[in-house]
Amino acid sequence: MRVLICPDKFAGTLTASEVATAVAGGWHETAPDDETVLRPLSDGGPGFVEVLGTALGGRRLAVDTVDPLGRPARGEVLLVGSTAYVESAQACGLHLLTRQERDVNAATSYGLGLLLAAAVEAGAAEVVVGLGGSAVNDAGAGMLAALGAGPVDVSGYALPYGGAPLITATALAGAPQLRQVRLVAATDVDNPLVGLHGASNVYGPQKGATREDVLRLDAALDHFAGVLEQAFGVENLRTLPGGGAAGGIGAALLALGGRVVSGIGLVTSLIGLEEQLDAADLVITGEGSFDHQSLRGKVAAGIANGARDRGLPCVVIAGRNETGHREAASAGVTETYALIEHFGSEQQALAEPARGLREVAAALARQWSR
């Protein structure tokens, strides 16, 4: 039997590669002669560069950058031909902060700007930016500052980092230093920048924002969108799909002339996943939390849709499962397993995810292997 294992990360515990390895190990405990094909995935969030680097090779360039609070951090640029791949989560990721450190009003995307600058300096003609899992809500203002185009107030002074101060922005300090590089935003978030479905309202609370913070940030981003529209000659920036990705970084990339593509679609195309799906007998995917957002274009749903179109069974293994059987089945999911249910404890599921994945996969092999 040929089993295709293509999970996303389990946020905060295991990378996508570690998840795939654990599942394959458990399967082979029961069915050692079956063939397992590992294709760890990312939709643009944490693990984006690692997944592509593993599949595509290329050259990895280490970069000194900063985290959402401006502290030193390490990132990397993946260079494949004339294309560079960078990951916003390496500099702006929520996983870089403890829960007590989350400050959505002041968190900055400056570190992503440093990664972009490194990609430009490396000679890339195109830079693909994976967006997702961010701790910021500054509409890319920090990123622009690192590129020489930070927001300034009416007196021409640079604004403090973060989304809240953007309410006083009147212009940008200069033109971004990008050397005509083409920009691509890889994300499966289609939210606009502002409004009820915008970055602040939908994702702000996940980053520690109170209701007052959300209202303040939404107004600040709405104001800053006007500054970006005037600076770059773009229109309707507030409502463009994908503008709300990664705390509004998507909108800044769109203002810079970038385009938005599906993160999972890009990754699956680059690693040849379609061909692997054609040859598989069973597909196993998964992610930390399988919920209603998972069914809106994230990794698990994208894989399940592809399996359904081929008449393949698709099993989801997640840390937790918050979807109903009917809605999961409509997306192409045959069965769903959750580590919390397997262990009977959320604490143990978080403490021993690799063991849980191996045990669930071993049981799956007893059920599915020929």
N, C-alpha and C positions, 0 to 999 in steps of 0.2 A: 504494500500500500504506500502511496506517495502522499505525505502530509505536508502541506504548506503552512508554516508558522510565521505569521506577520503581525506582531503586536506593536502597539505604541508603548511608551514608557509607563511605569506606575509612579506617578509624580511623588517625589519625596522619598522613594524607597529604592526603585530599580530602574536602570536605563532600559530602553527597548531591547538592546542586545542581551542584557542580563535576563530579561523576561523570556526572550526566545530560547536562550540556552537552557534555562530552567525547565521550560515546557518540553523541549526536545529530550532532555535528560530523563524526565519522568515518563515520557512516552516509551523510550527505549528500555526502561526497566521492565515494562510489560511486553513490548513488541520489538525486540532488538533487531529483527530483520527488516523492519519497515524503513522506508527512506523518508527522512525529514529534511525539508528545505527551509532554511532560516532566512527570512527577509524582514529584519526589524524596520519599523517605519516611524515617520514623524509627519505631522501636518503643518510644520513650520515652527512649532514651539520647541521646548527643550529637547535636545537630541538631534536637531535638524542637521547640523554640520557633521556630527558623528555618524549618523546613518548614511549620509551621502558620501562621506569620506571612506567608509567601509566598502560601499558599493562601487564607487567611481575611481578610487585611488586619488590621483592628483597630489598636490603639494600643500602641506599645512604650514601656515605662517603664524607663529606665536605672536600675540599682541598684548602689550600692557594697556589695560583699560581701567575703568572704574565701575563700581556697582551703583545701584539706584541712590545710595546716600553719598556717593563721591569717594568712597574708599577704594584703595587699589584692588584690582581684580585681574584675572588672566582670561584672555579670550583667544580666539584663533580665526584666521581666514583660510578657507579652503579654495585653492586655485586649481581649476581644471580648464586647461587651454586659456582662452581669453575671458572666461567667466569666473567670477569670485562668488563664493557663498558665505554669508555671515548669518549669525543667529542672534536675534535681539535678546534672548533670554540669558546669554552669557554675560551680558552687561546690565540688563534691566530685569532679570528674572525675579519672580516672587520668592523662589527657593533660595535666593541669596540673602534674604532677610529673615530674622526670627519674627514671630508674631508680634512681639513687643516693639520691634523696630519699624514696622510698617507705618509709613507716613505718606499717604497718597497725595496730600497737598504739596509736598516738597520733593517727592521722589523724581529723579531726573533720568532722561534718556541720553545724557551726555556720553556715556560709555559706548553706546551704539554708534554715535558719531565718530568716535575714535576708531572703531572697527571699520567703518565705512572709509574713513580717511586712509587707513592702512591698506585697504583693498585698492583704492585709487592709486596710492603710491606704488603698489606692486604692479601696476600697469594693466589692470583689468579694464576691459571695454564694457563689460556688463556686470552688475552686482545684484545678486539675488538675496533679498533679505527675508529670512524666516521670522515671522511674527507670531507671538503667542507666549502665554505664561508670564506676562510682565507684571511688575509691581508699580508701574508708572501710569500717570494720567495727564501727561503734559503736551499731548498733540505733537510730539516730536520736537518741541522747542529746545530741549537740551541737545538733541542730535544736531539740530541746525546750528546751535552755538559752537559745537565742536568743529563744525565745518566753516565757521566764520560768518554765520548769518543768524546770530542769536537775537531774540527780541529785545527791544529797548523801549524806554518810556518816553514821555513827551519832551524830557530834557536831554534825551540821547543816552541815558545811563542804562547799562545792562540790567535786566531784571534778575532777581534771585531765581534759583532753580525751582522747578515744580510747576504744577498746573494752576494753582490758585493765583500766583502773581500775574498770570497772563491777562487778567482783567484790565491791567493798566498798560498793556502793550500798545504801541502806536505805529511801530515800524520794525524792520530788521536792520541789524548793524551793517550788513553788506551782502554781497552775493556769495552763495555757497561754493566752496572750492571743490568742484567735482570733475573738472576737465572733460565735460561732455559725456561722462559715463552714463550708460543706460541703466535705469533702476527698475527692479521687479520686486513687488511685495508678495511673498508666498504665505497665504493664510486661508483658512476656511471659515473665517469670521466675516459675515456680510453686513454687520451692523454699521450704520452711519456714524459720523463723528458725534452728533449731538441729538438731543430729543429723548423721548421715552425709551427708544431702543438704542440709544447712543452709548458711547464708551463709558461715560460717568454713571449713568443709571443702571446699566446692565452689569458692568464689570467692577465698578467702583467699590461696592460693598464687599466683594471677594478680596479686595486689597486693603480692607480696613476702614473704608469710608463710612461715615455716619450719614444720616439723611441730610443734615445741614451741609456736610462736605459735598454730597452729590449735587445739590442745588448750586452751590458755589462753583464747583468745577464745571458743571454743564454751562453755566453762564460765562465762565472764563474761556472755555473752549469755543463757545459760540462767537465771542468777541474776537478771539485770536484767529478764527477761520476767516474773518473779514480782513485781518491784517495779511494773512497768507494770500488771499485772493487778489488783493491789491498789489502785493509784492511780486507775484508770479503770473498775474494775468489769467487766472483760472476762475471758473464759475461753479456755483452749486457745490462747493467743497463740503458744506455741512451735511449734505444728503447722499453723497456718493457711496455706493456699497463698498465695504471694506475700510472706509475711512476711520471707523472706530476700533480697528484692530490694534492690539497692544497699546491701549490707552491713548489712541489717536495718532500713533506713529504712522499708521496707514494713510491718514489724511496728509501728513507732511510729505510722504513719499509721492502721493498723487500730485500734490502741489508742485513738486520738483519734476513733474513730467513722467513719473513712474506709472507702471500698470500693475493691476492686481491679478494674480492667478491663484488657482486652487493649490494649497500646499500639498495635500495628499495626492492630488492629480499630478503635480509636478514630480513628486518623489516616486510615485509608482511608475511614471513614464521613464524616469531616468534610470531606475534600477531594473527595468524590464519585468515588472510584476505581472503584466497582462499575460505574457508567455508562460509564467509560472502558474498562474491560475488555470490556463488552458490545460496544463499537464497534471494538475492535482486531482486527488480523489477526495480529499477532505481539507478544509481550511480552518485554521485556529487563529483567532485574533484576540485582542484584549486591550484593556487600559485600566488605570487606577479606579476610575469611577465611571460606570456605564449608566448614563442618565439621559434626560431629554436633549441635552446639548450634544450628546454623542450621536444622536440620530439626525443632527443638522449638519452633516458634511464632515464630521471628524473621522479619524482613522477607522474605527470599528465599523461605522456605517458605510464608508466607502468600500471597504473590503467585502462586507456582507452583500452590498448591492452587486458587486462584481461576481461573487459566488452565486447569487440568486440567478443572475442572467445566464449562467452556465449550467444551472441545475445542480450545483454543488452544495453539499451540506456545509454550514458555517457555524462553528462553535465560538462563543465569546467567553473568555475567562477574565474576570474583573476583580478588583479589590472589593468593591461593593456594586450591587445592582439595584438601580432605582427605576427601571423601566418595567412596564407590564409585558406579559407574554405576547399579547396581540400586537402591540406597537413594535416590539422587537421583531416579531415574525414578519410584519409588513415590510421591514427593512431588509429582510433576507436572513435573519438570524434563526438558526435551527434550535439551538439550546444555549442557555446562559448559566454560568457558574460563578459564584462569588466566594472569595476567600473568607470573608466574614462569616458566611453561612457554613463554610467548610470547617472553620475552627470553632465557630460559635462565639467568637470574641473579636471585636474590632482591634483591641490592643494586641492580641496575638497575630492577627492578620498583618498589622503594621510592623510587628517585630520580626516575623519569619515569613515574608512573602515568597522567597525563593523555595522554601520547603513546601509551602502551600501549593505553589504552582506545580512542583514536581508531583505531589500527591494527587492533585486533581487530574493532571495529565496522564498519570499512570492508570487512574480509574477510567479515564476517557478511552485509553487504548484498549482496555478490556471490553469496552462497549462497542468500539468502532473498528478495531483492527480486524482484518480478514483472517 
